[in-house]
């Protein structure tokens, strides 16, 4: 399944590859040869078939072939968190059974983890909370002004 997902991602865009941040997308575009159906490790040490990218086995010494798995153990995983705020987590948290990304993308390769995409709900609650705090601040400023004016008036009598 991951192989099919990566092959489709290579055709439709690097942005769809699990775990690749927009900051690294260009590097992945340059590493992929669609014509040869290969991936060249970032350190140029190896060229492997595209289907071996994100397959759970660390083929490249630099770990660049596993952006969406914890196979290489080092590096970062990019959570898109569509509808909320994007986030980067350590790769060793990927497929560990705990939903660290609000979209559940860090557990997409774990058949035993069941992560719901709660990004939209989190974003909505965040906006609602921010609006409530803003409204309370505005009301507090009005009350402060009112009582300050009342105090000045009483002191002047």
Chimera marker file (.cmm) of the C-alpha trace (Angstrom):
<marker_set name="trace">
<marker id="1" x="0.000" y="0.000" z="0.000" r="1" g="1" b="0" radius="0.5"/>
<marker id="2" x="2.796" y="2.452" z="0.936" r="1" g="1" b="0" radius="0.5"/>
<marker id="3" x="4.561" y="1.598" z="-2.337" r="1" g="1" b="0" radius="0.5"/>
<marker id="4" x="1.438" y="2.422" z="-4.337" r="1" g="1" b="0" radius="0.5"/>
<marker id="5" x="0.952" y="5.606" z="-2.327" r="1" g="1" b="0" radius="0.5"/>
<marker id="6" x="4.504" y="6.749" z="-3.042" r="1" g="1" b="0" radius="0.5"/>
<marker id="7" x="4.312" y="5.899" z="-6.740" r="1" g="1" b="0" radius="0.5"/>
<marker id="8" x="1.130" y="7.933" z="-7.061" r="1" g="1" b="0" radius="0.5"/>
<marker id="9" x="2.705" y="10.770" z="-5.100" r="1" g="1" b="0" radius="0.5"/>
<marker id="10" x="5.692" y="10.822" z="-7.442" r="1" g="1" b="0" radius="0.5"/>
<marker id="11" x="3.355" y="11.312" z="-10.380" r="1" g="1" b="0" radius="0.5"/>
<marker id="12" x="1.051" y="13.898" z="-8.771" r="1" g="1" b="0" radius="0.5"/>
<marker id="13" x="3.643" y="15.784" z="-6.710" r="1" g="1" b="0" radius="0.5"/>
<marker id="14" x="6.169" y="15.509" z="-3.941" r="1" g="1" b="0" radius="0.5"/>
<marker id="15" x="3.810" y="17.474" z="-1.664" r="1" g="1" b="0" radius="0.5"/>
<marker id="16" x="1.719" y="14.320" z="-1.319" r="1" g="1" b="0" radius="0.5"/>
<marker id="17" x="4.566" y="12.156" z="-0.002" r="1" g="1" b="0" radius="0.5"/>
<marker id="18" x="4.016" y="11.300" z="3.649" r="1" g="1" b="0" radius="0.5"/>
<marker id="19" x="6.341" y="13.140" z="6.008" r="1" g="1" b="0" radius="0.5"/>
<marker id="20" x="7.971" y="15.570" z="3.529" r="1" g="1" b="0" radius="0.5"/>
<marker id="21" x="7.894" y="19.216" z="4.577" r="1" g="1" b="0" radius="0.5"/>
<marker id="22" x="7.456" y="21.980" z="1.997" r="1" g="1" b="0" radius="0.5"/>
<marker id="23" x="11.001" y="23.092" z="2.922" r="1" g="1" b="0" radius="0.5"/>
<marker id="24" x="12.392" y="19.727" z="1.714" r="1" g="1" b="0" radius="0.5"/>
<marker id="25" x="10.074" y="19.231" z="-1.264" r="1" g="1" b="0" radius="0.5"/>
<marker id="26" x="12.572" y="20.629" z="-3.765" r="1" g="1" b="0" radius="0.5"/>
<marker id="27" x="15.260" y="18.251" z="-2.559" r="1" g="1" b="0" radius="0.5"/>
<marker id="28" x="12.876" y="15.312" z="-3.055" r="1" g="1" b="0" radius="0.5"/>
<marker id="29" x="11.869" y="16.547" z="-6.522" r="1" g="1" b="0" radius="0.5"/>
<marker id="30" x="15.531" y="16.586" z="-7.553" r="1" g="1" b="0" radius="0.5"/>
<marker id="31" x="16.135" y="13.112" z="-6.068" r="1" g="1" b="0" radius="0.5"/>
<marker id="32" x="13.317" y="11.485" z="-8.047" r="1" g="1" b="0" radius="0.5"/>
<marker id="33" x="13.752" y="10.415" z="-11.655" r="1" g="1" b="0" radius="0.5"/>
<marker id="34" x="10.313" y="9.729" z="-13.125" r="1" g="1" b="0" radius="0.5"/>
<marker id="35" x="11.881" y="8.563" z="-16.352" r="1" g="1" b="0" radius="0.5"/>
<marker id="36" x="13.968" y="5.879" z="-14.599" r="1" g="1" b="0" radius="0.5"/>
<marker id="37" x="11.496" y="5.374" z="-11.733" r="1" g="1" b="0" radius="0.5"/>
<marker id="38" x="14.342" y="5.839" z="-9.230" r="1" g="1" b="0" radius="0.5"/>
<marker id="39" x="15.264" y="7.820" z="-6.131" r="1" g="1" b="0" radius="0.5"/>
<marker id="40" x="18.799" y="9.058" z="-5.459" r="1" g="1" b="0" radius="0.5"/>
<marker id="41" x="19.773" y="9.429" z="-1.793" r="1" g="1" b="0" radius="0.5"/>
<marker id="42" x="20.436" y="13.039" z="-0.818" r="1" g="1" b="0" radius="0.5"/>
<marker id="43" x="24.079" y="12.180" z="-0.070" r="1" g="1" b="0" radius="0.5"/>
<marker id="44" x="24.312" y="10.639" z="-3.602" r="1" g="1" b="0" radius="0.5"/>
<marker id="45" x="25.570" y="7.342" z="-2.126" r="1" g="1" b="0" radius="0.5"/>
<marker id="46" x="22.869" y="5.177" z="-3.764" r="1" g="1" b="0" radius="0.5"/>
<marker id="47" x="20.114" y="5.167" z="-6.331" r="1" g="1" b="0" radius="0.5"/>
<marker id="48" x="17.199" y="2.894" z="-5.505" r="1" g="1" b="0" radius="0.5"/>
<marker id="49" x="13.889" y="2.007" z="-7.181" r="1" g="1" b="0" radius="0.5"/>
<marker id="50" x="11.093" y="4.432" z="-6.258" r="1" g="1" b="0" radius="0.5"/>
<marker id="51" x="9.041" y="1.646" z="-4.688" r="1" g="1" b="0" radius="0.5"/>
<marker id="52" x="11.691" y="1.331" z="-1.943" r="1" g="1" b="0" radius="0.5"/>
<marker id="53" x="10.997" y="4.856" z="-0.674" r="1" g="1" b="0" radius="0.5"/>
<marker id="54" x="8.880" y="4.897" z="2.526" r="1" g="1" b="0" radius="0.5"/>
<marker id="55" x="8.918" y="1.081" z="2.585" r="1" g="1" b="0" radius="0.5"/>
<marker id="56" x="10.052" y="0.829" z="6.208" r="1" g="1" b="0" radius="0.5"/>
<marker id="57" x="13.651" y="-0.126" z="5.391" r="1" g="1" b="0" radius="0.5"/>
<marker id="58" x="16.501" y="2.382" z="5.544" r="1" g="1" b="0" radius="0.5"/>
<marker id="59" x="18.273" y="2.037" z="2.173" r="1" g="1" b="0" radius="0.5"/>
<marker id="60" x="20.060" y="5.410" z="2.212" r="1" g="1" b="0" radius="0.5"/>
<marker id="61" x="22.804" y="6.030" z="4.777" r="1" g="1" b="0" radius="0.5"/>
<marker id="62" x="21.404" y="9.560" z="5.247" r="1" g="1" b="0" radius="0.5"/>
<marker id="63" x="17.829" y="8.240" z="5.781" r="1" g="1" b="0" radius="0.5"/>
<marker id="64" x="16.415" y="10.351" z="2.956" r="1" g="1" b="0" radius="0.5"/>
<marker id="65" x="14.482" y="7.395" z="1.480" r="1" g="1" b="0" radius="0.5"/>
<marker id="66" x="12.264" y="7.147" z="4.580" r="1" g="1" b="0" radius="0.5"/>
<marker id="67" x="10.631" y="10.573" z="5.096" r="1" g="1" b="0" radius="0.5"/>
<marker id="68" x="7.389" y="9.016" z="6.321" r="1" g="1" b="0" radius="0.5"/>
<marker id="69" x="8.599" y="6.130" z="8.491" r="1" g="1" b="0" radius="0.5"/>
<marker id="70" x="10.747" y="5.683" z="11.587" r="1" g="1" b="0" radius="0.5"/>
<marker id="71" x="12.973" y="3.088" z="9.848" r="1" g="1" b="0" radius="0.5"/>
<marker id="72" x="16.081" y="5.255" z="9.967" r="1" g="1" b="0" radius="0.5"/>
<marker id="73" x="15.365" y="6.562" z="13.460" r="1" g="1" b="0" radius="0.5"/>
<marker id="74" x="16.701" y="10.056" z="12.934" r="1" g="1" b="0" radius="0.5"/>
<marker id="75" x="15.274" y="13.161" z="11.356" r="1" g="1" b="0" radius="0.5"/>
<marker id="76" x="11.908" y="14.832" z="11.406" r="1" g="1" b="0" radius="0.5"/>
<marker id="77" x="8.413" y="14.009" z="10.211" r="1" g="1" b="0" radius="0.5"/>
<marker id="78" x="6.245" y="16.811" z="8.850" r="1" g="1" b="0" radius="0.5"/>
<marker id="79" x="2.598" y="16.829" z="9.940" r="1" g="1" b="0" radius="0.5"/>
<marker id="80" x="0.551" y="18.825" z="7.407" r="1" g="1" b="0" radius="0.5"/>
<marker id="81" x="-2.353" y="19.080" z="9.850" r="1" g="1" b="0" radius="0.5"/>
<marker id="82" x="-4.641" y="20.482" z="7.145" r="1" g="1" b="0" radius="0.5"/>
<marker id="83" x="-7.206" y="22.756" z="8.772" r="1" g="1" b="0" radius="0.5"/>
<marker id="84" x="-4.882" y="23.489" z="11.679" r="1" g="1" b="0" radius="0.5"/>
<marker id="85" x="-1.232" y="24.370" z="12.237" r="1" g="1" b="0" radius="0.5"/>
<marker id="86" x="1.509" y="22.300" z="10.573" r="1" g="1" b="0" radius="0.5"/>
<marker id="87" x="4.005" y="20.711" z="12.945" r="1" g="1" b="0" radius="0.5"/>
<marker id="88" x="7.295" y="18.807" z="12.894" r="1" g="1" b="0" radius="0.5"/>
<marker id="89" x="7.879" y="15.826" z="15.180" r="1" g="1" b="0" radius="0.5"/>
<marker id="90" x="10.889" y="13.536" z="15.666" r="1" g="1" b="0" radius="0.5"/>
<marker id="91" x="10.724" y="10.525" z="13.317" r="1" g="1" b="0" radius="0.5"/>
<marker id="92" x="10.995" y="8.084" z="16.200" r="1" g="1" b="0" radius="0.5"/>
<marker id="93" x="7.397" y="9.075" z="17.102" r="1" g="1" b="0" radius="0.5"/>
<marker id="94" x="6.100" y="7.860" z="13.709" r="1" g="1" b="0" radius="0.5"/>
<marker id="95" x="4.029" y="4.645" z="13.730" r="1" g="1" b="0" radius="0.5"/>
<marker id="96" x="4.444" y="4.222" z="17.511" r="1" g="1" b="0" radius="0.5"/>
<marker id="97" x="0.696" y="3.887" z="18.120" r="1" g="1" b="0" radius="0.5"/>
<marker id="98" x="0.275" y="7.410" z="19.529" r="1" g="1" b="0" radius="0.5"/>
<marker id="99" x="-1.388" y="10.096" z="17.419" r="1" g="1" b="0" radius="0.5"/>
<marker id="100" x="1.046" y="13.019" z="17.570" r="1" g="1" b="0" radius="0.5"/>
<marker id="101" x="-0.266" y="14.848" z="14.479" r="1" g="1" b="0" radius="0.5"/>
<marker id="102" x="-3.837" y="16.134" z="14.701" r="1" g="1" b="0" radius="0.5"/>
<marker id="103" x="-4.467" y="14.721" z="11.200" r="1" g="1" b="0" radius="0.5"/>
<marker id="104" x="-3.175" y="11.263" z="12.225" r="1" g="1" b="0" radius="0.5"/>
<marker id="105" x="-0.608" y="11.220" z="9.411" r="1" g="1" b="0" radius="0.5"/>
<marker id="106" x="2.169" y="10.052" z="11.729" r="1" g="1" b="0" radius="0.5"/>
<marker id="107" x="0.275" y="6.787" z="12.277" r="1" g="1" b="0" radius="0.5"/>
<marker id="108" x="-0.909" y="6.180" z="8.691" r="1" g="1" b="0" radius="0.5"/>
<marker id="109" x="1.539" y="3.281" z="8.337" r="1" g="1" b="0" radius="0.5"/>
<marker id="110" x="0.468" y="1.610" z="11.583" r="1" g="1" b="0" radius="0.5"/>
<marker id="111" x="-2.485" y="-0.758" z="11.026" r="1" g="1" b="0" radius="0.5"/>
<marker id="112" x="-3.135" y="-0.920" z="14.793" r="1" g="1" b="0" radius="0.5"/>
<marker id="113" x="-3.385" y="2.829" z="15.401" r="1" g="1" b="0" radius="0.5"/>
<marker id="114" x="-6.725" y="4.488" z="14.803" r="1" g="1" b="0" radius="0.5"/>
<marker id="115" x="-6.225" y="8.228" z="14.623" r="1" g="1" b="0" radius="0.5"/>
<marker id="116" x="-9.076" y="10.535" z="13.738" r="1" g="1" b="0" radius="0.5"/>
<marker id="117" x="-8.395" y="13.742" z="11.858" r="1" g="1" b="0" radius="0.5"/>
<marker id="118" x="-9.260" y="16.290" z="14.543" r="1" g="1" b="0" radius="0.5"/>
<marker id="119" x="-7.345" y="19.236" z="13.028" r="1" g="1" b="0" radius="0.5"/>
<marker id="120" x="-10.486" y="21.094" z="11.966" r="1" g="1" b="0" radius="0.5"/>
<marker id="121" x="-12.087" y="20.687" z="15.392" r="1" g="1" b="0" radius="0.5"/>
<marker id="122" x="-8.914" y="21.875" z="17.129" r="1" g="1" b="0" radius="0.5"/>
<marker id="123" x="-8.698" y="24.887" z="14.813" r="1" g="1" b="0" radius="0.5"/>
<marker id="124" x="-12.369" y="25.752" z="15.423" r="1" g="1" b="0" radius="0.5"/>
<marker id="125" x="-11.925" y="25.546" z="19.197" r="1" g="1" b="0" radius="0.5"/>
<marker id="126" x="-8.785" y="27.652" z="18.960" r="1" g="1" b="0" radius="0.5"/>
<marker id="127" x="-10.578" y="30.361" z="16.952" r="1" g="1" b="0" radius="0.5"/>
<marker id="128" x="-13.544" y="30.309" z="19.349" r="1" g="1" b="0" radius="0.5"/>
<marker id="129" x="-11.227" y="30.602" z="22.358" r="1" g="1" b="0" radius="0.5"/>
<marker id="130" x="-9.270" y="33.448" z="20.741" r="1" g="1" b="0" radius="0.5"/>
<marker id="131" x="-12.544" y="35.295" z="19.992" r="1" g="1" b="0" radius="0.5"/>
<marker id="132" x="-13.739" y="34.800" z="23.585" r="1" g="1" b="0" radius="0.5"/>
<marker id="133" x="-10.461" y="36.159" z="24.971" r="1" g="1" b="0" radius="0.5"/>
<marker id="134" x="-10.614" y="39.133" z="22.592" r="1" g="1" b="0" radius="0.5"/>
<marker id="135" x="-14.209" y="39.887" z="23.630" r="1" g="1" b="0" radius="0.5"/>
<marker id="136" x="-13.336" y="39.593" z="27.330" r="1" g="1" b="0" radius="0.5"/>
<marker id="137" x="-10.381" y="41.943" z="26.826" r="1" g="1" b="0" radius="0.5"/>
<marker id="138" x="-12.576" y="44.512" z="25.081" r="1" g="1" b="0" radius="0.5"/>
<marker id="139" x="-15.268" y="44.264" z="27.780" r="1" g="1" b="0" radius="0.5"/>
<marker id="140" x="-12.606" y="44.493" z="30.499" r="1" g="1" b="0" radius="0.5"/>
<marker id="141" x="-11.176" y="47.645" z="28.923" r="1" g="1" b="0" radius="0.5"/>
<marker id="142" x="-14.668" y="49.201" z="28.802" r="1" g="1" b="0" radius="0.5"/>
<marker id="143" x="-15.299" y="48.365" z="32.473" r="1" g="1" b="0" radius="0.5"/>
<marker id="144" x="-11.890" y="49.701" z="33.478" r="1" g="1" b="0" radius="0.5"/>
<marker id="145" x="-12.596" y="52.972" z="31.699" r="1" g="1" b="0" radius="0.5"/>
<marker id="146" x="-16.070" y="53.207" z="33.245" r="1" g="1" b="0" radius="0.5"/>
<marker id="147" x="-14.832" y="52.624" z="36.811" r="1" g="1" b="0" radius="0.5"/>
<marker id="148" x="-11.793" y="54.866" z="36.330" r="1" g="1" b="0" radius="0.5"/>
<marker id="149" x="-14.069" y="57.679" z="35.189" r="1" g="1" b="0" radius="0.5"/>
<marker id="150" x="-16.429" y="57.041" z="38.137" r="1" g="1" b="0" radius="0.5"/>
<marker id="151" x="-13.456" y="57.098" z="40.541" r="1" g="1" b="0" radius="0.5"/>
<marker id="152" x="-12.152" y="60.370" z="39.090" r="1" g="1" b="0" radius="0.5"/>
<marker id="153" x="-15.637" y="61.890" z="39.395" r="1" g="1" b="0" radius="0.5"/>
<marker id="154" x="-15.972" y="60.832" z="43.046" r="1" g="1" b="0" radius="0.5"/>
<marker id="155" x="-12.489" y="62.134" z="43.888" r="1" g="1" b="0" radius="0.5"/>
<marker id="156" x="-13.276" y="65.483" z="42.339" r="1" g="1" b="0" radius="0.5"/>
<marker id="157" x="-16.344" y="65.992" z="44.574" r="1" g="1" b="0" radius="0.5"/>
<link id1="1" id2="2" r="1" g="1" b="0" radius="0.2"/>
<link id1="2" id2="3" r="1" g="1" b="0" radius="0.2"/>
<link id1="3" id2="4" r="1" g="1" b="0" radius="0.2"/>
<link id1="4" id2="5" r="1" g="1" b="0" radius="0.2"/>
<link id1="5" id2="6" r="1" g="1" b="0" radius="0.2"/>
<link id1="6" id2="7" r="1" g="1" b="0" radius="0.2"/>
<link id1="7" id2="8" r="1" g="1" b="0" radius="0.2"/>
<link id1="8" id2="9" r="1" g="1" b="0" radius="0.2"/>
<link id1="9" id2="10" r="1" g="1" b="0" radius="0.2"/>
<link id1="10" id2="11" r="1" g="1" b="0" radius="0.2"/>
<link id1="11" id2="12" r="1" g="1" b="0" radius="0.2"/>
<link id1="12" id2="13" r="1" g="1" b="0" radius="0.2"/>
<link id1="13" id2="14" r="1" g="1" b="0" radius="0.2"/>
<link id1="14" id2="15" r="1" g="1" b="0" radius="0.2"/>
<link id1="15" id2="16" r="1" g="1" b="0" radius="0.2"/>
<link id1="16" id2="17" r="1" g="1" b="0" radius="0.2"/>
<link id1="17" id2="18" r="1" g="1" b="0" radius="0.2"/>
<link id1="18" id2="19" r="1" g="1" b="0" radius="0.2"/>
<link id1="19" id2="20" r="1" g="1" b="0" radius="0.2"/>
<link id1="20" id2="21" r="1" g="1" b="0" radius="0.2"/>
<link id1="21" id2="22" r="1" g="1" b="0" radius="0.2"/>
<link id1="22" id2="23" r="1" g="1" b="0" radius="0.2"/>
<link id1="23" id2="24" r="1" g="1" b="0" radius="0.2"/>
<link id1="24" id2="25" r="1" g="1" b="0" radius="0.2"/>
<link id1="25" id2="26" r="1" g="1" b="0" radius="0.2"/>
<link id1="26" id2="27" r="1" g="1" b="0" radius="0.2"/>
<link id1="27" id2="28" r="1" g="1" b="0" radius="0.2"/>
<link id1="28" id2="29" r="1" g="1" b="0" radius="0.2"/>
<link id1="29" id2="30" r="1" g="1" b="0" radius="0.2"/>
<link id1="30" id2="31" r="1" g="1" b="0" radius="0.2"/>
<link id1="31" id2="32" r="1" g="1" b="0" radius="0.2"/>
<link id1="32" id2="33" r="1" g="1" b="0" radius="0.2"/>
<link id1="33" id2="34" r="1" g="1" b="0" radius="0.2"/>
<link id1="34" id2="35" r="1" g="1" b="0" radius="0.2"/>
<link id1="35" id2="36" r="1" g="1" b="0" radius="0.2"/>
<link id1="36" id2="37" r="1" g="1" b="0" radius="0.2"/>
<link id1="37" id2="38" r="1" g="1" b="0" radius="0.2"/>
<link id1="38" id2="39" r="1" g="1" b="0" radius="0.2"/>
<link id1="39" id2="40" r="1" g="1" b="0" radius="0.2"/>
<link id1="40" id2="41" r="1" g="1" b="0" radius="0.2"/>
<link id1="41" id2="42" r="1" g="1" b="0" radius="0.2"/>
<link id1="42" id2="43" r="1" g="1" b="0" radius="0.2"/>
<link id1="43" id2="44" r="1" g="1" b="0" radius="0.2"/>
<link id1="44" id2="45" r="1" g="1" b="0" radius="0.2"/>
<link id1="45" id2="46" r="1" g="1" b="0" radius="0.2"/>
<link id1="46" id2="47" r="1" g="1" b="0" radius="0.2"/>
<link id1="47" id2="48" r="1" g="1" b="0" radius="0.2"/>
<link id1="48" id2="49" r="1" g="1" b="0" radius="0.2"/>
<link id1="49" id2="50" r="1" g="1" b="0" radius="0.2"/>
<link id1="50" id2="51" r="1" g="1" b="0" radius="0.2"/>
<link id1="51" id2="52" r="1" g="1" b="0" radius="0.2"/>
<link id1="52" id2="53" r="1" g="1" b="0" radius="0.2"/>
<link id1="53" id2="54" r="1" g="1" b="0" radius="0.2"/>
<link id1="54" id2="55" r="1" g="1" b="0" radius="0.2"/>
<link id1="55" id2="56" r="1" g="1" b="0" radius="0.2"/>
<link id1="56" id2="57" r="1" g="1" b="0" radius="0.2"/>
<link id1="57" id2="58" r="1" g="1" b="0" radius="0.2"/>
<link id1="58" id2="59" r="1" g="1" b="0" radius="0.2"/>
<link id1="59" id2="60" r="1" g="1" b="0" radius="0.2"/>
<link id1="60" id2="61" r="1" g="1" b="0" radius="0.2"/>
<link id1="61" id2="62" r="1" g="1" b="0" radius="0.2"/>
<link id1="62" id2="63" r="1" g="1" b="0" radius="0.2"/>
<link id1="63" id2="64" r="1" g="1" b="0" radius="0.2"/>
<link id1="64" id2="65" r="1" g="1" b="0" radius="0.2"/>
<link id1="65" id2="66" r="1" g="1" b="0" radius="0.2"/>
<link id1="66" id2="67" r="1" g="1" b="0" radius="0.2"/>
<link id1="67" id2="68" r="1" g="1" b="0" radius="0.2"/>
<link id1="68" id2="69" r="1" g="1" b="0" radius="0.2"/>
<link id1="69" id2="70" r="1" g="1" b="0" radius="0.2"/>
<link id1="70" id2="71" r="1" g="1" b="0" radius="0.2"/>
<link id1="71" id2="72" r="1" g="1" b="0" radius="0.2"/>
<link id1="72" id2="73" r="1" g="1" b="0" radius="0.2"/>
<link id1="73" id2="74" r="1" g="1" b="0" radius="0.2"/>
<link id1="74" id2="75" r="1" g="1" b="0" radius="0.2"/>
<link id1="75" id2="76" r="1" g="1" b="0" radius="0.2"/>
<link id1="76" id2="77" r="1" g="1" b="0" radius="0.2"/>
<link id1="77" id2="78" r="1" g="1" b="0" radius="0.2"/>
<link id1="78" id2="79" r="1" g="1" b="0" radius="0.2"/>
<link id1="79" id2="80" r="1" g="1" b="0" radius="0.2"/>
<link id1="80" id2="81" r="1" g="1" b="0" radius="0.2"/>
<link id1="81" id2="82" r="1" g="1" b="0" radius="0.2"/>
<link id1="82" id2="83" r="1" g="1" b="0" radius="0.2"/>
<link id1="83" id2="84" r="1" g="1" b="0" radius="0.2"/>
<link id1="84" id2="85" r="1" g="1" b="0" radius="0.2"/>
<link id1="85" id2="86" r="1" g="1" b="0" radius="0.2"/>
<link id1="86" id2="87" r="1" g="1" b="0" radius="0.2"/>
<link id1="87" id2="88" r="1" g="1" b="0" radius="0.2"/>
<link id1="88" id2="89" r="1" g="1" b="0" radius="0.2"/>
<link id1="89" id2="90" r="1" g="1" b="0" radius="0.2"/>
<link id1="90" id2="91" r="1" g="1" b="0" radius="0.2"/>
<link id1="91" id2="92" r="1" g="1" b="0" radius="0.2"/>
<link id1="92" id2="93" r="1" g="1" b="0" radius="0.2"/>
<link id1="93" id2="94" r="1" g="1" b="0" radius="0.2"/>
<link id1="94" id2="95" r="1" g="1" b="0" radius="0.2"/>
<link id1="95" id2="96" r="1" g="1" b="0" radius="0.2"/>
<link id1="96" id2="97" r="1" g="1" b="0" radius="0.2"/>
<link id1="97" id2="98" r="1" g="1" b="0" radius="0.2"/>
<link id1="98" id2="99" r="1" g="1" b="0" radius="0.2"/>
<link id1="99" id2="100" r="1" g="1" b="0" radius="0.2"/>
<link id1="100" id2="101" r="1" g="1" b="0" radius="0.2"/>
<link id1="101" id2="102" r="1" g="1" b="0" radius="0.2"/>
<link id1="102" id2="103" r="1" g="1" b="0" radius="0.2"/>
<link id1="103" id2="104" r="1" g="1" b="0" radius="0.2"/>
<link id1="104" id2="105" r="1" g="1" b="0" radius="0.2"/>
<link id1="105" id2="106" r="1" g="1" b="0" radius="0.2"/>
<link id1="106" id2="107" r="1" g="1" b="0" radius="0.2"/>
<link id1="107" id2="108" r="1" g="1" b="0" radius="0.2"/>
<link id1="108" id2="109" r="1" g="1" b="0" radius="0.2"/>
<link id1="109" id2="110" r="1" g="1" b="0" radius="0.2"/>
<link id1="110" id2="111" r="1" g="1" b="0" radius="0.2"/>
<link id1="111" id2="112" r="1" g="1" b="0" radius="0.2"/>
<link id1="112" id2="113" r="1" g="1" b="0" radius="0.2"/>
<link id1="113" id2="114" r="1" g="1" b="0" radius="0.2"/>
<link id1="114" id2="115" r="1" g="1" b="0" radius="0.2"/>
<link id1="115" id2="116" r="1" g="1" b="0" radius="0.2"/>
<link id1="116" id2="117" r="1" g="1" b="0" radius="0.2"/>
<link id1="117" id2="118" r="1" g="1" b="0" radius="0.2"/>
<link id1="118" id2="119" r="1" g="1" b="0" radius="0.2"/>
<link id1="119" id2="120" r="1" g="1" b="0" radius="0.2"/>
<link id1="120" id2="121" r="1" g="1" b="0" radius="0.2"/>
<link id1="121" id2="122" r="1" g="1" b="0" radius="0.2"/>
<link id1="122" id2="123" r="1" g="1" b="0" radius="0.2"/>
<link id1="123" id2="124" r="1" g="1" b="0" radius="0.2"/>
<link id1="124" id2="125" r="1" g="1" b="0" radius="0.2"/>
<link id1="125" id2="126" r="1" g="1" b="0" radius="0.2"/>
<link id1="126" id2="127" r="1" g="1" b="0" radius="0.2"/>
<link id1="127" id2="128" r="1" g="1" b="0" radius="0.2"/>
<link id1="128" id2="129" r="1" g="1" b="0" radius="0.2"/>
<link id1="129" id2="130" r="1" g="1" b="0" radius="0.2"/>
<link id1="130" id2="131" r="1" g="1" b="0" radius="0.2"/>
<link id1="131" id2="132" r="1" g="1" b="0" radius="0.2"/>
<link id1="132" id2="133" r="1" g="1" b="0" radius="0.2"/>
<link id1="133" id2="134" r="1" g="1" b="0" radius="0.2"/>
<link id1="134" id2="135" r="1" g="1" b="0" radius="0.2"/>
<link id1="135" id2="136" r="1" g="1" b="0" radius="0.2"/>
<link id1="136" id2="137" r="1" g="1" b="0" radius="0.2"/>
<link id1="137" id2="138" r="1" g="1" b="0" radius="0.2"/>
<link id1="138" id2="139" r="1" g="1" b="0" radius="0.2"/>
<link id1="139" id2="140" r="1" g="1" b="0" radius="0.2"/>
<link id1="140" id2="141" r="1" g="1" b="0" radius="0.2"/>
<link id1="141" id2="142" r="1" g="1" b="0" radius="0.2"/>
<link id1="142" id2="143" r="1" g="1" b="0" radius="0.2"/>
<link id1="143" id2="144" r="1" g="1" b="0" radius="0.2"/>
<link id1="144" id2="145" r="1" g="1" b="0" radius="0.2"/>
<link id1="145" id2="146" r="1" g="1" b="0" radius="0.2"/>
<link id1="146" id2="147" r="1" g="1" b="0" radius="0.2"/>
<link id1="147" id2="148" r="1" g="1" b="0" radius="0.2"/>
<link id1="148" id2="149" r="1" g="1" b="0" radius="0.2"/>
<link id1="149" id2="150" r="1" g="1" b="0" radius="0.2"/>
<link id1="150" id2="151" r="1" g="1" b="0" radius="0.2"/>
<link id1="151" id2="152" r="1" g="1" b="0" radius="0.2"/>
<link id1="152" id2="153" r="1" g="1" b="0" radius="0.2"/>
<link id1="153" id2="154" r="1" g="1" b="0" radius="0.2"/>
<link id1="154" id2="155" r="1" g="1" b="0" radius="0.2"/>
<link id1="155" id2="156" r="1" g="1" b="0" radius="0.2"/>
<link id1="156" id2="157" r="1" g="1" b="0" radius="0.2"/>
</marker_set>
